[in-house]
Amino acid sequence: MKALLDNRKALVGLAILAVFAVVAVVGPWLVGDAGEFVAVPLSPPSLSHWFGTTGQGQDVLAQTVAGTRSTLLLGVIVGFLTVAIGAVVGTAAGYFGGWTDEVLTLVINLFLLMPGLPLCVVIAAYLPSGSATIGLVLVVTGWAWSARVIRAQALSLRQSVFVSAAVVIGESPLRIVLLEILPNMTSLLVTSFIGATIYAIGAEVGLEFLGMGDIGAVTWGTNLYWASNDVALPSGSWWTFVPTGASIALVGFALAMINNALDELSNPRLGAERAFVRATGRKRLEIHAPTPVLTSVANVRR
């Protein structure tokens, strides 16, 4: 944890996420009812309404804040379920091998071959609208990516000495998977969760923007849906979609920064390269340049 907090990318990402987490928890009580009609439709930003109003006369700031809670909550839940299912299927395939691996790999490949967004649109169109439907669709269409990566790592760990020792002393397969294999995939599981959360937020917003969600709910996706239906671009009402778009971009940027920081900490090559660049004062390593030799690495921070 200390190494993560010493990384600038991680600090930036965690700080941005902390701000959005606070907004999601306490924000809706501070900005009032997001569905209330408060002023003339499409009013530009002012002292009374900092982000202006929507095409129905609702406060854009209140809708952006209210959408933060629902969108982030769904993104985290979908990310967790996606990685959980992927971990179960991928670990089972990698550890047991044989016909179990063949069957599960076939299932994984079938889901990977299916076009993601078109399949989401088709499924969402035939199910009742709402956050639960969106979440179910995203989990069904997204778990295979995590399963494929986790399977490859489980195959590698299955051949390790500590797993062989656990098999020899008679530990059950479930205990080996839970206590020996999964703890050694912590960094992979965390990065998979971050990637799945980014995917979930982007896909949720995309589906709701297309009208596949509950258009009566207040989320970042429905905010963009109503901004499009209220002809925000032709009318020049940029304030109806810029706050939501900026929020989506900032959350995605924060998660990507944390993911990159975790890659640097878990990948020895990236960590060594980062420490070398910091010690030599170079902005980057040149492939064809002579390799300088460090006479002292005492002050190099990893």
Secondary structure as UniProt FT lines:
FT   HELIX           2..5
FT   HELIX           8..31
FT   TURN            34..35
FT   TURN            41..42
FT   TURN            50..51
FT   TURN            55..56
FT   STRAND          58..59
FT   HELIX           60..96
FT   HELIX           98..113
FT   HELIX           116..126
FT   HELIX           131..158
FT   HELIX           161..168
FT   TURN            169..170
FT   HELIX           173..176
FT   HELIX           177..181
FT   HELIX           182..185
FT   HELIX           186..209
FT   TURN            210..211
FT   TURN            215..216
FT   HELIX           220..229
FT   TURN            230..231
FT   HELIX           232..235
FT   HELIX           238..240
FT   HELIX           242..266
FT   HELIX           268..280
FT   TURN            298..299
//
